């Protein structure tokens, strides 16, 4: 087994200067010179489309308990973080079949194509309401004006969330989602663990309220399934609600804000979308490919795994670099680094993952992105950047934190 970090080959380094603003030159270098390599923290990184596509469908584990001891685990231990987390580690995102299968089946009815399609009038009304406020203001930060409130409101209504401290929950989930990316800061690890516990407590309060006030919503359905004898434990119930609530809006915020930014930086493609509104569906998939709202996914090997001429040992974390795969010229062609809204195979991006863990909310994200971005660019033909973009500083759920625009 060759350890490519022993020579001068590049190593995945999300803390490098300029990475937050534009990681894609670094990804290109990894694809070219170190498409499969072991990181100094012990995990492996794969960056080519073919390898990432195969890994996502390989049936490898997503459960951290299968990982062998190494530098990454020692970092958690040194930070005093234990494995008693209530949310992270017990959601369907972090479980293998059959547990994953049981939990996903329970939730999937709420995300059926028919159910999602029926939401379009409500999504359209929410977008038009936000656009009217943007028009009145003339200059706004698009993240709080549209990109955040739309998916947040939609998932809150789907779940049937009662009145709660949305600002506090937004702050906590912003910390909690850092758990899905490489972290080498013990203080941040402790903050993630604390946020995990606090979010779990808030959701327990919500579930107690919902048990006393059931309705025709997803929270009530999950509670009823638990009480009717499905093997959902209390911790599993809390974890699924947290996953749906967080994943139900955090990634779509990045899609709407990052997708709009990509169009503003590629005016020829923006003009093309305005000239052909029917292109909006394919455009969303191309925007997902061009700048993935989720940059990576991880798996744990249960036995030796061969990829790119390397044999990865059992018990190893493998980071699938989704964003790098989405611009691999070996798959996408010589224009892989370019935004092309009519790209015929745009839907083959890996931004929604793949295999058993393919994103449950993919259809909802596509709907929200298509309606929000499509109606935004049609409503405001003079839409333009109005200041510096500020990125959210996340390595995995990367997107604009501030996107100033004028209409």
KAKAWO-V681814 format. One line per field, one symbol per residue. ss: DSSP state (@ for helix, = for strand, . for the rest). A space follows every 10 residues. Layout:
ss = ???
This chain:
ss = ...@@@.... .......... ...@@@@@@@ @@@..===.. ...===..@@ @@@@@@.... =..@@@.... @@@@@@@@.. .......... .@@@....@@ @@@@@@@@@@ @.@@@@@..@ @@@@@@@@@@ @@@@@@@.== =@@@@@@@@@ @@@@@@@@@. .....@@@@@ @@@@@@@@@@ .....@@@@@ @@@@@@@@@@ @@@@@@@@@@ @@.....@@@ @@@@@@@... ...@@@@@@@ @@@@@@@..@ @@@@@@@@@@ @@@@..@@@@ @@@@@.@@@@ @@@@@@@@@@ .....===== ....===..= ==....==== =@@@@...@@ @@........ .....@@@.. ....@@@... .@@@@@@@@@ @@@@@@@@@. ...==....= =........= ==.===.
